[in-house]
């Protein structure tokens, strides 16, 4: 299971309706997480290291990230996070 990290153009953001998605915030912390649904998110602020069985993925403000359903990981939030998110 791969985490996808990409940059969206303003047009792609608008097409996906990202600005209307809910916002989630969390301070510096470390916790286990399991995705029972696929999540798409756009980091507005912050920095995170997401640890999976296949390695560590660095995510920072401006990244559009897709977490696949069934993924187990550890979130290590290095700088407080604020993100738009959507489950599908």
Secondary structure, DSSP 4 states (H G I P E B T S, - for coil): ---EEE---HHHHHHHTGGGSEEEEE-SEEEEEE-SS-EEEEEEEEEEEEEETTEEEEEETT-EEEEPTT-EEEEEEEEEEEEEEEE-
